[in-house]
Amino acid sequence: MSDNDLGLKGRTAVITGAGGGLGRAHALLFAQHGANVVVNDLGGNFDGTGKGSAMADQVVDEIKAAGGNAAANYDSVSTEEGANGIIKTAVDTFGTIDILVNNAGILRDKSFAKMTEEDWDLVQAVHVKGAYYCTKAAWPIMRENKYGRIVLTSSASGIYGNFGQTNYSTAKMGLIGFGQTLALEGEKNNIRTNIIAPVAASRMTESLMPPNVLEKLKPEFVAPLVVYLCSENIDVNGEIYEVGAGAVSRIETLRSVGCALNPDDGVSVEDIAANWEKINDMTDAKILRSIAESTQASLQHCM
């Protein structure tokens, strides 16, 4: 596939948290396909502490050394001022923003019993508010241009839950709802939003897995999906993809056939108990694609 097929040449992409790991891989691959890249990274530790410019600068240097166009930004995504500064860097340097990859993240893993309010709030601030602030700053420009591609970074922890990550999994599931609603609101202006749940080696995961596994989970195996989701003629919107180790899969929401009780006759605890097996039977479960389909499925038996 040529660069012309992707339509990325000359586009401007902002990648948050791009100083290492997934973000760096995204930034390098966008640049290889001709995009101008804003490499944002606060340059801190994976728990959200500290800051510095070296990480973003190094990625920018790599891109420029390979003949690409890039600019560094060191603002925090977790404040409105910081997010505005990130998008301003794109506009001031390259004239606009076409692509936003909300990738920045931190970990504050603890069991729920030991988790502090600071652990909770800081994770929400970076993952959820960070995505909100950056998207909010880019949104008017994309609407005016009638063009935008947004990728949100969720996680399997958000989809399935994970021990010791109530803060992180809550934030990551929240991004799914955020992204699916953005997809609906942006479609008329050719702004497409999709969500990834990556599995990749990074500063945040390197201590959790053995080296032979980490070797198969290189960030470079995730970046191609992200770049493709931001291509000009991509035909999906509001989708969720799990990606890692060369595997890419779409995630869907399934609803069981369940039981349909007549509300005119009342619904009791005994009715629920009597139909419990039927409610939980996923045989012939159906994919639902919208809140309208969900509501219709709930009401169709009494219409």
C-alpha positions as CSV (number, residue, x, y, z in Angstrom):
1,M,0.0,0.0,0.0
2,S,1.4,3.4,-1.0
3,D,1.4,6.6,1.1
4,N,-1.1,8.0,-1.4
5,D,-3.5,5.1,-0.5
6,L,-3.3,6.0,3.2
7,G,-3.6,9.8,2.6
8,L,-1.2,10.6,5.4
9,K,1.4,12.6,3.5
10,G,1.3,16.2,4.8
11,R,-1.2,15.4,7.5
12,T,-0.4,16.5,11.0
13,A,-0.6,14.0,13.8
14,V,-0.4,14.6,17.5
15,I,0.7,11.7,19.6
16,T,0.5,12.0,23.4
17,G,2.9,10.1,25.6
18,A,5.2,9.6,22.5
19,G,8.5,9.6,24.2
20,G,8.7,5.8,24.5
21,G,6.8,2.6,24.1
22,L,3.6,2.6,22.1
23,G,3.6,6.4,21.5
24,R,7.2,6.4,20.1
25,A,6.3,3.5,17.8
26,H,3.2,5.4,16.6
27,A,5.2,8.6,16.0
28,L,7.9,6.9,14.0
29,L,5.5,5.0,11.8
30,F,3.3,8.1,11.1
31,A,6.5,10.0,10.1
32,Q,7.5,7.1,7.8
33,H,4.2,7.5,6.0
34,G,4.8,11.2,5.5
35,A,2.8,12.8,8.3
36,N,4.1,15.7,10.3
37,V,4.3,14.6,13.9
38,V,4.0,16.4,17.2
39,V,5.8,14.2,19.8
40,N,4.2,15.0,23.2
41,D,5.7,13.7,26.4
42,L,5.9,15.1,29.9
43,G,9.1,13.1,30.3
44,G,8.1,11.8,33.8
45,N,8.0,8.4,35.4
46,F,5.3,5.8,34.7
47,D,3.6,6.6,38.0
48,G,3.0,10.2,36.9
49,T,5.9,11.8,38.9
50,G,8.7,13.9,37.4
51,K,9.1,15.6,34.1
52,G,11.8,16.3,31.5
53,S,12.3,17.1,27.8
54,A,14.8,14.4,26.8
55,M,12.3,11.6,25.9
56,A,10.3,13.7,23.4
57,D,13.5,15.3,22.0
58,Q,15.0,12.0,21.3
59,V,12.0,10.8,19.3
60,V,12.0,14.0,17.3
61,D,15.7,13.6,16.5
62,E,15.0,10.1,15.3
63,I,12.2,11.3,13.0
64,K,14.3,14.1,11.6
65,A,17.3,11.9,11.1
66,A,15.2,9.7,8.9
67,G,14.0,12.7,6.8
68,G,10.7,13.3,8.5
69,N,9.0,16.3,10.1
70,A,8.5,16.5,13.8
71,A,8.2,18.9,16.7
72,A,8.4,18.2,20.5
73,N,6.0,19.2,23.2
74,Y,6.5,18.7,26.9
75,D,3.1,19.7,28.3
76,S,1.0,17.5,30.6
77,V,-2.3,16.2,29.1
78,S,-3.9,16.3,32.5
79,T,-4.6,20.0,32.5
80,E,-6.6,22.1,30.1
81,E,-3.7,24.5,29.7
82,G,-1.3,21.7,28.9
83,A,-3.6,20.1,26.3
84,N,-4.2,23.5,24.7
85,G,-0.4,23.9,24.5
86,I,-0.1,20.5,22.8
87,I,-2.5,21.3,20.0
88,K,-1.1,24.9,19.7
89,T,2.3,23.3,19.0
90,A,0.7,21.4,16.1
91,V,-1.0,24.5,14.7
92,D,2.0,26.9,15.2
93,T,4.4,24.4,13.6
94,F,2.4,22.7,10.9
95,G,-0.7,24.9,10.5
96,T,-3.3,22.5,11.7
97,I,-4.1,19.1,13.3
98,D,-5.6,16.2,11.4
99,I,-4.9,13.2,13.7
100,L,-4.9,12.8,17.4
101,V,-3.7,9.7,19.1
102,N,-4.5,9.8,22.8
103,N,-1.9,7.5,24.1
104,A,-0.5,9.1,27.3
105,G,-1.0,7.0,30.4
106,I,0.4,6.2,33.9
107,L,-0.1,3.3,36.4
108,R,-0.8,3.5,40.1
109,D,-1.5,-0.2,40.7
110,K,-2.8,-1.3,44.1
111,S,-5.5,-3.5,45.4
112,F,-8.7,-1.6,46.0
113,A,-8.3,-1.9,49.8
114,K,-4.9,-0.2,49.7
115,M,-5.7,2.4,47.0
116,T,-5.6,6.0,48.0
117,E,-7.7,8.8,46.6
118,E,-4.5,10.3,45.0
119,D,-3.9,6.9,43.2
120,W,-7.4,7.1,41.9
121,D,-7.5,10.7,40.9
122,L,-4.1,10.9,39.2
123,V,-4.9,7.9,36.9
124,Q,-8.3,9.4,36.0
125,A,-6.7,12.8,35.3
126,V,-4.1,11.5,32.9
127,H,-6.2,8.9,31.1
128,V,-9.7,10.3,31.0
129,K,-9.2,14.0,31.5
130,G,-6.1,13.9,29.4
131,A,-8.0,12.4,26.5
132,Y,-10.9,14.9,27.1
133,Y,-8.7,18.0,27.2
134,C,-6.7,17.1,24.1
135,T,-9.7,16.1,22.1
136,K,-11.6,19.2,23.3
137,A,-8.7,21.4,22.0
138,A,-8.5,19.6,18.7
139,W,-12.2,19.2,18.0
140,P,-13.1,22.7,16.8
141,I,-10.2,22.6,14.3
142,M,-11.3,19.2,13.0
143,R,-14.9,20.4,12.7
144,E,-13.9,23.4,10.8
145,N,-11.7,21.4,8.4
146,K,-14.4,18.7,8.1
147,Y,-11.7,16.2,8.7
148,G,-10.3,14.4,11.7
149,R,-9.0,11.0,12.9
150,I,-8.9,10.2,16.6
151,V,-7.6,7.1,18.3
152,L,-8.2,6.4,22.0
153,T,-6.1,4.0,23.9
154,S,-8.2,1.7,26.1
155,S,-7.0,-1.6,27.6
156,A,-8.0,-5.2,28.2
157,S,-8.1,-4.2,31.8
158,G,-11.0,-1.9,31.0
159,I,-12.9,-4.5,29.0
160,Y,-12.4,-7.4,31.3
161,G,-11.1,-6.0,34.6
162,N,-7.8,-6.8,36.2
163,F,-6.7,-7.4,39.8
164,G,-5.0,-4.3,41.4
165,Q,-6.2,-1.9,38.7
166,T,-9.6,-0.5,39.7
167,N,-8.4,3.0,38.9
168,Y,-6.8,2.1,35.6
169,S,-9.6,-0.3,34.4
170,T,-12.3,2.3,35.3
171,A,-10.4,5.0,33.3
172,K,-9.9,2.6,30.3
173,M,-13.5,1.5,30.2
174,G,-14.6,5.2,30.4
175,L,-12.5,5.9,27.2
176,I,-14.6,3.4,25.3
177,G,-17.8,5.2,26.1
178,F,-16.1,8.5,25.3
179,G,-14.8,7.3,22.0
180,Q,-18.1,5.7,20.8
181,T,-20.0,8.9,21.6
182,L,-17.3,11.0,19.8
183,A,-17.8,8.7,16.8
184,L,-21.5,9.5,16.7
185,E,-21.0,13.3,17.1
186,G,-18.1,13.6,14.7
187,E,-19.4,11.5,11.8
188,K,-21.2,14.3,10.0
189,N,-18.0,16.3,9.9
190,N,-15.8,13.4,8.7
191,I,-14.2,13.0,12.2
192,R,-13.7,9.3,12.8
193,T,-12.9,8.0,16.3
194,N,-11.8,4.4,17.1
195,I,-10.5,2.7,20.2
196,I,-7.7,0.3,20.7
197,A,-6.9,-2.1,23.5
198,P,-3.2,-2.8,23.0
199,V,-1.0,-5.4,24.6
200,A,2.6,-4.3,24.3
201,A,5.9,-4.1,26.2
202,S,6.5,-0.7,27.7
203,R,8.0,1.0,30.8
204,M,4.7,0.2,32.5
205,T,4.6,-3.5,31.6
206,E,8.3,-4.5,31.4
207,S,8.4,-5.7,35.1
208,L,5.2,-7.8,34.7
209,M,6.3,-10.2,32.0
210,P,9.4,-12.4,31.2
211,P,11.8,-11.3,28.4
212,N,10.7,-14.0,25.9
213,V,7.1,-12.8,26.1
214,L,8.0,-9.1,25.9
215,E,9.9,-9.8,22.7
216,K,6.6,-10.8,21.0
217,L,4.8,-7.7,22.4
218,K,6.8,-5.0,20.7
219,P,5.0,-1.7,20.3
220,E,5.9,-1.9,16.7
221,F,3.3,-4.6,16.3
222,V,0.5,-2.3,17.5
223,A,1.4,0.9,15.6
224,P,0.3,-0.3,12.1
225,L,-3.3,-0.6,13.3
226,V,-3.2,2.9,14.7
227,V,-1.8,4.3,11.5
228,Y,-4.3,2.5,9.4
229,L,-7.2,3.7,11.6
230,C,-6.0,7.3,10.9
231,S,-5.8,6.9,7.1
232,E,-7.9,9.0,4.9
233,N,-10.3,6.4,3.6
234,I,-10.8,4.3,6.7
235,D,-14.4,3.0,6.7
236,V,-14.9,2.3,10.4
237,N,-16.0,4.6,13.2
238,G,-16.6,3.9,16.9
239,E,-15.0,0.4,16.8
240,I,-12.9,-1.3,19.5
241,Y,-9.9,-3.4,18.5
242,E,-7.6,-5.6,20.7
243,V,-4.1,-5.7,19.2
244,G,-0.8,-7.2,20.2
245,A,1.8,-9.8,19.2
246,G,0.6,-9.7,15.6
247,A,-3.0,-10.4,16.5
248,V,-5.8,-7.9,15.7
249,S,-9.4,-8.5,16.7
250,R,-12.6,-6.5,16.8
251,I,-14.5,-6.4,20.1
252,E,-18.3,-6.4,20.0
253,T,-21.1,-6.1,22.6
254,L,-23.3,-9.2,22.8
255,R,-26.8,-9.3,24.4
256,S,-28.5,-12.6,25.3
257,V,-32.0,-13.3,24.1
258,G,-32.9,-13.3,27.8
259,C,-36.4,-13.4,29.1
260,A,-39.3,-11.0,28.3
261,L,-41.8,-10.5,31.1
262,N,-44.9,-8.5,30.6
263,P,-44.6,-5.2,32.6
264,D,-48.4,-5.0,32.8
265,D,-48.4,-8.1,35.0
266,G,-45.6,-6.7,37.2
267,V,-42.1,-8.0,37.6
268,S,-41.0,-9.7,40.8
269,V,-37.8,-11.1,42.3
270,E,-39.4,-14.5,41.9
271,D,-39.7,-13.9,38.2
272,I,-36.1,-13.1,37.9
273,A,-35.1,-16.1,39.9
274,A,-37.3,-18.4,37.8
275,N,-35.8,-17.1,34.6
276,W,-32.2,-16.8,35.8
277,E,-30.8,-19.5,33.6
278,K,-32.6,-18.1,30.5
279,I,-31.3,-14.6,31.3
280,N,-27.7,-15.8,31.4
281,D,-27.9,-18.1,28.4
282,M,-25.8,-16.7,25.6
283,T,-27.1,-19.1,23.0
284,D,-28.3,-17.1,20.0
285,A,-26.9,-13.9,21.5
286,K,-27.0,-10.9,19.2
287,I,-24.6,-8.0,18.5
288,L,-26.1,-4.7,19.3
289,R,-24.6,-1.6,17.5
290,S,-26.4,1.3,19.2
291,I,-28.4,2.5,22.1
292,A,-31.4,2.6,19.9
293,E,-31.0,-1.1,19.1
294,S,-30.6,-1.9,22.8
295,T,-33.8,0.0,23.7
296,Q,-35.7,-1.5,20.9
297,A,-34.7,-5.0,22.0
298,S,-35.9,-4.3,25.5
299,L,-39.3,-3.0,24.4
300,Q,-40.2,-5.1,21.4
301,H,-42.0,-7.8,23.3
302,C,-44.5,-5.3,24.7
303,M,-45.0,-3.0,21.7
